[in-house]
């Protein structure tokens, strides 16, 4: 990375601009700062920048709109979004819109410097390495597709893999919800720990609670000894809960108290609205939500999927 990488800063708070200007300059960057997204676009059209650091909420064009505009000119430009109103929902939207990364305020200048250096180094390496085969690394997990809706899913998987938050995975039957759950696990720091799953629709409340929470001898018919539950067995890993919508309100209350991570089958929103699924559990589950597109919304992937199933080892060459 050149020590003279040119960084564009967009923030409506003068104190933030001054802090970033000073800190980045002392660390060898060239810096141009502006007050909002509109001014950032004008600066970008007048000169070349190596990376952009922008606040999300600004008057006269915010950071998300700025990402949309800049991505059209340079799809690979490193863009980091900042906000004092940080949440996983905001982070997911930032990544979905095309931001390279997301950082919450307040932050240390060293954190910003390290992040920019990583992004710039990754850009430099990408510019010097020949284009790879079009199939994405996530295909190793059984996920296939390069359409825009699937790219969004991949970015959300990457975001989810970086957190320990519960993840709500929605989608029609056959869209690959379990594959997404496994991909999140495989790309996370939990990959060396267990990935366990349970189909909630096939068990009564008593058996399901015993399966998840464990049981003691005599807790129910056939319980001849003590057994640890899947929550304990999956400690440090991932627990995948399929068909959670089929469970009773009583079980949902038990789950709400010990919830760690899981996958839930649609249509939970409708069940919440109808009063047949606990709203508080739904919102606890959906800290981070991934909705899988049906094939009719990603027709550009039909040929790739056909090749994948007919020639699974080398689909692009089949």
Buried (B, 14 or more C-beta within 10 A) or exposed (E): BEEEBBBBBBBBEEEBBEBBBEBBEEBEBBBBBBBBBBBBBEBBEEEEBBBBBBBBBBEEBBBBBBBEBBBEEEEEBBBBBBBEEBEBEBBBBBBBBBBBBBBBBEBEBEEBBEBBBBBBEBBBEEEEEEEEEEBBEBBEBBBBBBBEBBBBBBBBBBBBBBBBBBBBBBBBEEBBBBBBBBBBBBBBEBEEBBBBBBBBEEBEBBBBBBBBBBBEEEBEEEBEEEBEBBBEBBEEBBBBBBBBBBBEEEBBEBBBEEBEBBBBBBEBEEBBEEEEBBEEBBEBBBBBBBBBBEBEBBEEBEEBBEBBEEEEEEBEEE
